[in-house]
Each structure stands twice: as structure tokens, then as C-alpha cells.
Amino acid sequence: MASDDELEDEVAAFLDVAERVYDEYDDGYIDADAALSRLGDHVSDLRDAYEGDE
């Protein structure tokens, strides 16, 4: 499992990329399927970091 500081950094990074995905969707740059796919990838990355599988 990641340390608290590492996990905090990973959560902050996730929130940043999630916000960008939402913004791109809202601006019409990507469709819903692509947005969900990208968010799913980022959720997997966050889960890996939490479980220490980076």
C-alpha cells in the first residue's frame, strides 16, 4: 500500500485529470464513451497506486 503522502499525491493527480476529462466533455471535444473510458483508466491508475501496484 502507498504511503499517505504518495496516496495524497495520486488522489490530487486523479482529481486534476478527472476535471480535464469533464471539461473536455463539456466543451464537446470528446463524447461520453471516450470520457468514461478515460475516467475508467484513471480510476484503475488510482486503484493501483492505492494497492501499491504502480
Sequence and secondary structure as in RCSB ss.txt:
>XXXX:A:sequence
MASDDELEDEVAAFLDVAERVYDEYDDGYIDADAALSRLGDHVSDLRDAYEGDE
>XXXX:A:secstr
   HHHHHHHHHHHHHHHHHHHHHHHTTSS HHHHHHHHHHHHHHHHHHHHT  
